[in-house]
Amino acid sequence: MHTDLIDHSDAFLGLRERRYDCVLIPERPHDESADDLKVEIVCDDGRIVAAGAHSKWARRRKIDLAELINEPWVLSGPISWRGTVVEEIFRARGLSRPRPMVTTDSIILRARLVTGGPYLGMFATSVLRRLIAENYAITALPVDLPGLSNVVVTLKNRTLSPVVERFLASVREVAASLNGNQGRGAARGSKSKVS
């Protein structure tokens, strides 16, 4: 088995050219869900703006995303899946993506920078929950953001190898644990609470 972190624009082409057996991505509401692709939602997960536990933002009860636009951010790169999700979240509010002071696809580096301040970051609810469990001094900010579904995309009419089938079974198992076995839709429209 081989895995790649790929540019989002290459994912579906890679499936069609048979360079990839499957692609794991946040749900895409665009034309990529073409007739030749099978899209399976494996779990719903919210997105959360996070700050260090001692940040000036950590004590606020309600924050509008527009208030944070000029703050120092650490975000994923603009061509990664996470980067495009962040851009879509800001665009949905009529805002342009903030210009991050640091750009990295490393979750751990983003978490360490957010923990040490003064940076803000955006994480999936499940990721932030895990970081907090691992004693990162990070807090979820009360910013209302839309939830997203994480999906597996495969080609229709393509038989997957037993190794890929087993991998996808593991993905579904982990996804079920992230959903807390509450089923699909558990995180849709969720607020910034992390427990």
NORBEL-V279676 format. One record per run of one state. SS is the DSSP state (h for helix, s for strand, l for the rest). FROM is the first residue (numbers start at 1). LEN is the number of residues. If there is no record, write none. Layout:
BEGIN
ss->[SS & SS]
from->[FROM & FROM]
len->[LEN & LEN]
END
This chain:
BEGIN
ss->[l & h & l & s & l & s & l & h & l & s & l & h & l & s & l & h & l & s & h & l & s & l & s & l & h & l]
from->[1 & 8 & 17 & 23 & 27 & 37 & 53 & 65 & 69 & 73 & 76 & 81 & 93 & 102 & 104 & 107 & 117 & 120 & 125 & 134 & 138 & 141 & 147 & 156 & 162 & 179]
len->[7 & 9 & 6 & 4 & 10 & 16 & 12 & 4 & 4 & 3 & 5 & 12 & 9 & 2 & 3 & 10 & 3 & 5 & 9 & 4 & 3 & 6 & 9 & 6 & 17 & 17]
END
